[in-house]
Amino acid sequence: MARFLILGAGLVTAPIVEYLCRRPENEVVIANNILADAQNMADGFSGARAIAFDVRDIDALIPLATKFDVVLSMVPPPFHLLVAEACIAAKTHMISASYQTSEMMALDAEAKAAGICIMNEIGLDPGIDHLSAMQIIDEAHENGEEIDAFVSWCGGIPAPADNGNPPSYNPMVYKFSWNPKGAILVLLNQADYLRTNHNVTVAAEDLMAWAKPVDIDGLDMECYPNRNSLPYKDIYGILEVKTLIRGTLRYPGFCQIMQLAKTLGLFNLGDFAAPPGTTWKQYIELLNGNTGIDILCKDASKTAWSALEWLGIFSDVAIPKGHSPMDVFCGLLLEKLAYLEGEQDMVLLQHKFIIKKADGTKYYKTAYLKSIGKRNGYSAMAATVGYPAAMAAELIADGVINHKGLLLPVSKSIYGPLLDMLAREGIEFTGQTWQQDEMSEAQFIPELY
């Protein structure tokens, strides 16, 4: 029997519970600060139960964690470090789908001393992207080849059928299958990547302006770099690589719209008091030094302005509660851009490799994943984040993965089984290969030219 503690009852938790409960001998406990949400996840599974729990209560978390083989931390990223410290004290393995921070990496020696594995970046992006990338990288290296360029784009967006027709269509060209604040906060990060052996930094204020058009399997999209791609040169063991960028996919127009929202002050995180009953129109004017809406709109893109107008940013409707402009904005996004019942989201992930053979010639290779959410079932985002986390947790509990210390899913002993397991869930990559005489580098990665 394996025992699993899941902290958090967000959208990605449901497929984790469902997967782990397929094995009748598994015991699954969902701990959440709102008991009803956890109970909804546990209902229907004899091997699952729910408890009310506040992850910030470290004194209670340590003894709770000691009762389990693996803790899956599905709480907001700021809490993962606290959970990791509790798991070290409890000598219990831990899983997280979030990025492995420097603060988390500093716990490596303590995790080894405790005899536990702490695996991060095992969701979609990061997560599934690592599995497929490393499979191709290892295969190339085994053939005596070098990775000359690695370009990776990933995004969770509305499925085309639910982004172009009423009532689903919206000029914001996006909907949220997870917490809007988490999605917007990412847009406040600077981005770093490698291009022809030169480190490139995109300042946070320029991130949305960087956006480039890109074709993903016949779909017109736009892309922009995500966070810091440079560490993956070492993580992936591709010290020879000359171009390395990992980034995000959205429908065309998204970046322009978000840039305008940012310019208007809606990304500000500081407290901003507004009188009770303040309307959106009044709020925007207050954020911009009492500048009138008619003046603000003069220099704005008409497309972006129209999208925010549709959202209600310039209306006479009262703003939702929130301490900061970011909170107020995310309240509106959650209200207007949540998926309706029966609507489908879509996950797209594309890797592009330029690989140099031993004789110096090059070829181009892609790996492509497309996953569409189930109507009235799991969203594509929930499935592609939840399933790999659940699978990795089970492999750790079973001793198939027996690493001690901090771990990312980049070795063959990990990505091999996980890619096979994901394929059985219909989450599978396809790919194409072209030789150097069939296309140019500029044709292969036009978004970087």
C-alpha positions as CSV (number, residue, x, y, z in Angstrom):
1,M,0.0,0.0,0.0
2,A,1.2,3.5,-0.8
3,R,-0.1,6.6,1.0
4,F,-0.3,10.0,-0.6
5,L,-1.1,13.4,0.9
6,I,-2.3,16.0,-1.6
7,L,-2.1,19.6,-0.4
8,G,-4.6,21.8,-2.2
9,A,-7.8,21.2,-4.0
10,G,-7.5,23.3,-7.2
11,L,-8.3,22.2,-10.7
12,V,-5.3,20.0,-11.2
13,T,-6.0,18.0,-8.1
14,A,-9.0,16.1,-9.5
15,P,-7.0,14.0,-12.1
16,I,-4.3,13.3,-9.5
17,V,-6.9,11.8,-7.1
18,E,-8.5,9.9,-9.9
19,Y,-5.2,8.4,-11.1
20,L,-3.9,7.5,-7.7
21,C,-7.2,5.9,-6.7
22,R,-7.1,3.5,-9.7
23,R,-4.9,1.3,-7.6
24,P,-7.3,0.1,-4.8
25,E,-4.5,-0.4,-2.3
26,N,-3.5,3.3,-2.5
27,E,-4.6,5.7,0.3
28,V,-5.2,9.3,-0.8
29,V,-5.9,12.2,1.5
30,I,-6.7,15.7,0.1
31,A,-5.9,18.5,2.6
32,N,-7.3,21.9,1.9
33,N,-8.2,25.0,3.8
34,I,-11.8,24.8,2.4
35,L,-13.0,21.3,3.4
36,A,-15.9,21.3,0.9
37,D,-13.5,21.7,-2.1
38,A,-11.4,18.8,-0.9
39,Q,-14.5,16.7,-0.3
40,N,-15.7,17.3,-3.8
41,M,-12.4,15.8,-5.0
42,A,-12.7,12.8,-2.7
43,D,-16.3,12.0,-3.5
44,G,-16.8,8.8,-5.5
45,F,-13.4,7.3,-4.6
46,S,-13.3,4.7,-1.8
47,G,-9.5,5.2,-1.4
48,A,-9.7,9.0,-0.9
49,R,-10.8,11.2,1.9
50,A,-10.7,14.9,2.7
51,I,-9.5,16.9,5.6
52,A,-9.5,20.6,6.5
53,F,-5.9,21.9,6.8
54,D,-4.0,25.1,6.6
55,V,-0.7,24.5,4.9
56,R,0.8,27.5,6.8
57,D,0.6,25.5,10.1
58,I,4.0,24.1,10.0
59,D,3.7,22.6,13.5
60,A,0.8,20.5,12.3
61,L,2.2,19.8,8.8
62,I,5.2,17.9,10.0
63,P,3.4,15.2,12.0
64,L,0.8,15.0,9.2
65,A,3.4,14.4,6.6
66,T,5.0,11.6,8.6
67,K,2.0,9.4,7.9
68,F,2.5,9.4,4.2
69,D,4.9,8.1,1.6
70,V,4.7,11.1,-0.7
71,V,3.3,14.6,-0.3
72,L,2.1,16.3,-3.5
73,S,2.2,20.1,-3.0
74,M,-0.5,21.6,-5.2
75,V,-0.7,24.8,-3.3
76,P,0.4,28.2,-4.7
77,P,4.2,28.4,-5.4
78,P,5.1,30.6,-2.4
79,F,4.2,27.7,-0.1
80,H,6.3,25.0,-1.7
81,L,9.5,25.8,0.3
82,L,7.5,25.6,3.5
83,V,6.2,22.2,2.5
84,A,9.6,21.0,1.4
85,E,11.1,21.9,4.8
86,A,8.2,20.0,6.6
87,C,8.8,17.0,4.3
88,I,12.5,17.0,5.2
89,A,11.6,17.1,8.9
90,A,9.0,14.3,8.4
91,K,11.4,12.3,6.1
92,T,8.6,12.1,3.5
93,H,9.1,12.4,-0.3
94,M,7.6,15.4,-2.1
95,I,6.3,16.3,-5.5
96,S,5.7,19.7,-7.0
97,A,4.7,20.9,-10.5
98,S,6.3,24.3,-10.0
99,Y,9.7,25.7,-11.0
100,Q,12.7,24.6,-8.8
101,T,13.8,27.8,-7.2
102,S,17.3,28.6,-5.9
103,E,15.8,28.5,-2.3
104,M,14.5,25.0,-3.0
105,M,17.8,23.9,-4.5
106,A,19.5,25.0,-1.2
107,L,17.6,22.2,0.5
108,D,19.4,19.4,-1.5
109,A,21.8,18.4,1.2
110,E,19.1,18.3,3.9
111,A,16.8,16.2,1.6
112,K,19.7,13.8,1.0
113,A,20.4,13.5,4.7
114,A,16.7,12.8,5.3
115,G,16.8,10.1,2.7
116,I,14.0,11.6,0.6
117,C,13.3,12.7,-2.9
118,I,12.0,16.2,-3.7
119,M,10.9,16.3,-7.4
120,N,9.9,19.6,-8.9
121,E,8.9,20.7,-12.4
122,I,6.7,17.6,-13.0
123,G,3.6,19.1,-14.6
124,L,3.1,20.3,-18.1
125,D,5.4,23.3,-18.5
126,P,7.6,22.7,-16.7
127,G,7.2,18.9,-16.7
128,I,6.1,17.1,-19.8
129,D,8.2,19.5,-21.9
130,H,11.3,18.1,-20.1
131,L,10.4,14.5,-20.7
132,S,10.1,14.9,-24.5
133,A,13.1,17.2,-24.8
134,M,15.4,14.9,-23.0
135,Q,14.3,11.9,-25.0
136,I,15.4,13.7,-28.2
137,I,18.5,15.2,-26.7
138,D,19.7,11.8,-25.3
139,E,19.0,10.1,-28.6
140,A,21.1,12.7,-30.5
141,H,24.0,12.5,-28.1
142,E,24.0,8.7,-28.2
143,N,24.3,9.1,-32.0
144,G,27.4,11.4,-31.6
145,E,25.3,14.4,-32.6
146,E,25.1,17.9,-31.1
147,I,22.2,20.1,-30.3
148,D,22.8,23.4,-32.2
149,A,19.4,25.0,-31.3
150,F,16.5,24.2,-29.0
151,V,13.3,26.3,-29.2
152,S,10.3,25.3,-27.2
153,W,6.8,26.9,-27.0
154,C,3.9,25.8,-24.8
155,G,0.5,27.3,-24.0
156,G,-2.9,26.5,-22.5
157,I,-5.6,28.3,-24.5
158,P,-9.3,27.9,-25.4
159,A,-9.9,25.2,-28.0
160,P,-10.6,26.8,-31.4
161,A,-14.2,25.6,-31.3
162,D,-14.8,27.4,-28.1
163,N,-12.9,30.6,-29.0
164,G,-14.7,31.7,-32.1
165,N,-18.5,31.3,-31.6
166,P,-21.0,32.9,-29.3
167,P,-21.3,32.7,-26.3
168,S,-17.7,31.6,-26.0
169,Y,-16.1,34.1,-28.3
170,N,-14.3,37.0,-26.7
171,P,-11.9,39.5,-28.1
172,M,-9.6,38.8,-25.2
173,V,-8.6,35.6,-27.0
174,Y,-8.0,33.8,-23.7
175,K,-9.8,32.1,-20.9
176,F,-8.5,30.9,-17.5
177,S,-8.4,27.3,-16.6
178,W,-6.4,28.2,-13.4
179,N,-5.9,31.2,-11.1
180,P,-5.8,34.4,-13.2
181,K,-3.4,36.0,-10.8
182,G,-0.8,33.2,-11.3
183,A,-1.1,33.7,-15.1
184,I,-0.8,37.5,-14.9
185,L,2.1,37.5,-12.4
186,V,4.2,35.5,-14.9
187,L,4.0,38.5,-17.2
188,L,5.9,40.7,-14.7
189,N,9.0,38.6,-15.0
190,Q,12.0,39.4,-17.2
191,A,13.0,36.7,-19.7
192,D,16.5,35.5,-20.5
193,Y,17.5,33.2,-23.4
194,L,20.4,32.3,-25.6
195,R,20.6,33.3,-29.3
196,T,23.6,32.4,-31.5
197,N,25.8,32.2,-28.4
198,H,24.7,35.5,-27.0
199,N,22.7,35.9,-23.8
200,V,19.6,38.0,-24.4
201,T,17.6,39.7,-21.7
202,V,14.0,40.9,-22.2
203,A,13.0,43.4,-19.5
204,A,9.7,42.8,-17.9
205,E,8.3,46.0,-19.3
206,D,9.2,44.8,-22.8
207,L,8.0,41.2,-22.6
208,M,4.7,41.7,-24.3
209,A,6.2,43.9,-27.0
210,W,8.6,41.0,-27.8
211,A,5.8,38.8,-29.1
212,K,6.3,37.2,-32.4
213,P,4.0,35.3,-34.8
214,V,4.5,31.5,-35.0
215,D,2.8,28.7,-36.8
216,I,2.0,25.7,-34.6
217,D,0.7,22.8,-36.7
218,G,-1.3,25.1,-39.0
219,L,-2.6,27.4,-36.2
220,D,-1.6,31.0,-36.2
221,M,-0.2,31.8,-32.7
222,E,2.1,34.3,-31.0
223,C,4.9,33.5,-28.7
224,Y,7.1,35.2,-26.1
225,P,10.0,34.0,-23.9
226,N,9.2,32.6,-20.4
227,R,11.4,33.4,-17.4
228,N,15.0,32.2,-17.6
229,S,15.9,29.6,-20.2
230,L,19.6,29.8,-19.6
231,P,19.8,27.2,-16.7
232,Y,18.5,24.5,-19.0
233,K,21.7,24.5,-20.9
234,D,23.2,22.7,-17.9
235,I,20.0,20.9,-16.8
236,Y,19.5,19.3,-20.2
237,G,23.3,18.7,-20.6
238,I,23.5,20.6,-23.9
239,L,26.6,22.7,-23.2
240,E,27.2,22.9,-27.0
241,V,23.9,24.6,-27.8
242,K,24.0,28.0,-29.4
243,T,20.3,29.0,-29.3
244,L,18.1,28.0,-26.4
245,I,14.7,29.6,-25.6
246,R,11.6,28.3,-23.8
247,G,8.4,30.3,-24.1
248,T,4.7,30.7,-24.0
249,L,2.0,30.4,-26.7
250,R,-1.1,32.6,-27.0
251,Y,-3.6,33.5,-29.7
252,P,-2.6,36.6,-31.8
253,G,-3.5,39.8,-30.0
254,F,-3.2,38.6,-26.4
255,C,0.2,40.3,-25.8
256,Q,-1.0,43.6,-27.2
257,I,-4.1,43.5,-24.9
258,M,-2.1,42.6,-21.8
259,Q,0.4,45.3,-22.6
260,L,-2.4,47.9,-22.6
261,A,-3.7,46.5,-19.3
262,K,-0.3,46.9,-17.9
263,T,0.2,50.4,-19.2
264,L,-3.1,51.4,-17.6
265,G,-1.8,50.3,-14.2
266,L,-3.8,47.1,-13.8
267,F,-0.7,44.9,-13.1
268,N,0.3,47.0,-10.1
269,L,0.6,44.9,-6.9
270,G,0.6,47.7,-4.3
271,D,-2.4,48.6,-2.2
272,F,-4.6,51.1,-4.0
273,A,-7.7,52.4,-2.1
274,A,-10.8,53.4,-4.0
275,P,-14.0,54.8,-2.6
276,P,-16.9,52.3,-2.2
277,G,-19.0,52.1,-5.3
278,T,-16.1,53.2,-7.6
279,T,-16.9,52.2,-11.2
280,W,-14.4,50.7,-13.6
281,K,-14.2,54.0,-15.6
282,Q,-13.5,56.0,-12.5
283,Y,-11.0,53.4,-11.3
284,I,-9.0,53.5,-14.5
285,E,-8.9,57.3,-14.4
286,L,-7.8,57.2,-10.7
287,L,-5.0,54.8,-11.6
288,N,-3.8,57.2,-14.3
289,G,-3.7,60.4,-12.3
290,N,-7.3,61.4,-13.0
291,T,-6.6,61.4,-16.7
292,G,-9.9,61.1,-18.7
293,I,-10.7,57.9,-20.6
294,D,-11.0,59.9,-23.8
295,I,-7.4,61.0,-23.4
296,L,-6.1,57.6,-22.4
297,C,-7.6,55.9,-25.5
298,K,-6.0,58.3,-28.0
299,D,-2.6,56.5,-28.1
300,A,-3.9,53.0,-27.5
301,S,-4.2,50.2,-30.0
302,K,-7.8,50.1,-31.2
303,T,-7.8,46.3,-31.1
304,A,-6.5,46.2,-27.5
305,W,-8.8,49.0,-26.4
306,S,-11.8,47.3,-27.8
307,A,-10.9,44.0,-26.1
308,L,-10.6,45.7,-22.7
309,E,-13.8,47.7,-23.4
310,W,-15.6,44.4,-24.0
311,L,-14.2,43.1,-20.8
312,G,-15.8,46.0,-18.9
313,I,-12.7,48.0,-18.0
314,F,-14.2,51.3,-19.1
315,S,-17.8,50.7,-17.9
316,D,-19.9,52.2,-15.2
317,V,-20.1,48.9,-13.4
318,A,-18.6,48.9,-9.9
319,I,-15.2,47.2,-9.5
320,P,-14.9,44.0,-7.5
321,K,-13.1,44.0,-4.1
322,G,-9.4,43.8,-4.1
323,H,-6.4,45.4,-2.3
324,S,-4.3,46.0,-5.4
325,P,-5.1,46.9,-9.0
326,M,-3.9,43.4,-9.8
327,D,-6.4,41.8,-7.4
328,V,-9.3,44.0,-8.8
329,F,-8.3,43.1,-12.4
330,C,-8.0,39.4,-11.7
331,G,-11.5,39.5,-10.1
332,L,-12.9,40.7,-13.3
333,L,-10.9,38.2,-15.4
334,L,-12.2,35.4,-13.3
335,E,-15.8,36.6,-13.7
336,K,-15.7,37.2,-17.5
337,L,-13.1,34.7,-18.7
338,A,-13.8,31.5,-16.9
339,Y,-14.6,28.5,-19.0
340,L,-18.3,27.8,-19.3
341,E,-19.8,24.4,-18.6
342,G,-19.0,22.1,-21.5
343,E,-16.3,24.3,-23.0
344,Q,-12.9,22.9,-24.0
345,D,-9.5,24.2,-23.5
346,M,-6.4,23.1,-25.5
347,V,-2.8,22.6,-24.6
348,L,-0.1,23.0,-27.4
349,L,3.5,22.1,-26.9
350,Q,6.1,22.2,-29.6
351,H,9.9,21.6,-29.5
352,K,12.1,22.5,-32.4
353,F,15.6,21.1,-32.6
354,I,18.5,21.9,-35.0
355,I,20.8,19.0,-34.6
356,K,24.3,18.8,-36.0
357,K,25.6,15.4,-37.2
358,A,29.1,14.1,-36.7
359,D,29.9,15.1,-40.3
360,G,28.9,18.7,-39.7
361,T,25.6,18.7,-41.6
362,K,22.4,19.6,-39.8
363,Y,18.8,18.4,-39.7
364,Y,15.7,19.8,-38.2
365,K,13.4,17.9,-35.8
366,T,10.1,18.8,-34.1
367,A,8.1,17.1,-31.3
368,Y,4.5,18.2,-31.0
369,L,1.8,17.6,-28.4
370,K,-1.8,18.7,-28.7
371,S,-4.3,17.9,-26.0
372,I,-7.9,19.1,-25.9
373,G,-10.0,19.0,-22.7
374,K,-12.9,16.7,-22.3
375,R,-16.4,18.3,-22.4
376,N,-17.7,18.2,-18.9
377,G,-14.5,16.4,-17.8
378,Y,-11.0,17.3,-17.0
379,S,-9.5,20.3,-18.8
380,A,-6.4,19.7,-20.9
381,M,-4.5,21.8,-18.5
382,A,-5.6,19.8,-15.4
383,A,-4.9,16.5,-17.1
384,T,-1.4,17.5,-18.4
385,V,-0.4,18.9,-15.1
386,G,-2.1,16.4,-12.8
387,Y,-1.4,13.1,-14.5
388,P,2.4,13.4,-14.7
389,A,2.6,14.6,-11.0
390,A,0.5,11.6,-9.9
391,M,2.5,9.2,-12.0
392,A,5.8,10.4,-10.6
393,A,4.5,10.2,-7.1
394,E,3.5,6.6,-7.6
395,L,6.9,5.8,-9.1
396,I,8.6,7.3,-6.1
397,A,6.3,5.5,-3.6
398,D,7.0,2.2,-5.4
399,G,10.8,2.7,-5.3
400,V,11.1,2.8,-9.1
401,I,12.5,6.3,-8.7
402,N,14.8,6.0,-5.7
403,H,16.8,9.2,-5.9
404,K,17.7,11.1,-2.8
405,G,17.7,14.9,-2.8
406,L,16.4,17.5,-5.3
407,L,15.4,16.0,-8.6
408,L,14.1,17.2,-12.0
409,P,12.5,14.7,-14.5
410,V,15.4,14.8,-17.0
411,S,16.9,11.3,-16.8
412,K,16.0,8.3,-19.0
413,S,15.0,6.2,-16.0
414,I,12.3,8.9,-15.3
415,Y,11.2,10.2,-18.7
416,G,11.0,6.7,-20.3
417,P,8.4,5.3,-17.9
418,L,6.5,8.6,-17.7
419,L,6.2,9.1,-21.5
420,D,4.9,5.5,-21.8
421,M,2.4,6.1,-19.0
422,L,1.2,9.4,-20.5
423,A,0.8,7.8,-23.9
424,R,-1.7,5.4,-22.3
425,E,-3.7,8.4,-21.3
426,G,-3.7,9.8,-24.8
427,I,-1.0,12.4,-24.0
428,E,1.5,11.7,-26.7
429,F,3.9,13.5,-28.9
430,T,4.2,13.3,-32.7
431,G,7.2,14.7,-34.7
432,Q,8.7,15.5,-38.0
433,T,12.2,15.6,-39.4
434,W,13.7,17.6,-42.3
435,Q,17.2,17.5,-43.8
436,Q,19.3,20.6,-44.3
437,D,18.6,20.7,-48.0
438,E,14.8,20.7,-47.4
439,M,14.6,24.0,-45.6
440,S,16.7,26.8,-44.1
441,E,17.1,27.6,-40.4
442,A,15.2,30.9,-41.0
443,Q,12.3,28.8,-42.4
444,F,12.4,26.4,-39.4
445,I,12.5,29.0,-36.6
446,P,11.2,32.2,-38.3
447,E,10.1,33.6,-35.0
448,L,13.7,34.2,-34.0
449,Y,14.5,36.0,-37.3
